[in-house]
């Protein structure tokens, strides 16, 4: 008998975690191959759960991580990079409300095994988990479009560093410099430096122009 695919879900919304468990369980009933074996609500919790499960001798560990981008305390992109560094063979599927054109390319460049919008249908969720567990990269039609667009044209936001992109996302969501500093664990002066670099790279003169730039380029940050 083929062993089940063991999944860890990292999302701070309980209703999302319960929904994912139901979807994965319902669609795999015919062939019980997917088991949600762990959950986490914050970025640090994801890393703790993975370390605990992957580090136990005699334990089966985890086969796939389903990871929300907008996790509290440490965001999903940071956690993705930490997971890739510590457990490079562990597939990570990124999960978000953000449209594919906004984050799919960035996630895959950082080593994700795929990108799923939370509005994806149940069949797509299961297909993505199966693909990732088999060592492949799940690419939806929308993600393929985003990848093609990225190849043909690199926008100013693609030139932002990872930290700059985090600050950009929070600035365009309406957060203040002090709020961003508290969320990312940075001093306000450091956030201001990142903001200045972002304005220079995007050509915006202030936060209003930056928000307009984000809207024009489909880079605004809706609530996760």
PyMOL commands that set and color helices and strands:
alter all, ss='L'
color gray80, all
select helices_A, chain A and resi 14-27+43-54+76-86+100-109+122-133+141-152+156-159+162-172+177-184+188-202+207-216
alter helices_A, ss='H'
color red, helices_A
select strands_A, chain A and resi 5-10+34-40+64-68+91-96+114-117
alter strands_A, ss='S'
color yellow, strands_A
deselect
rebuild
show_as cartoon
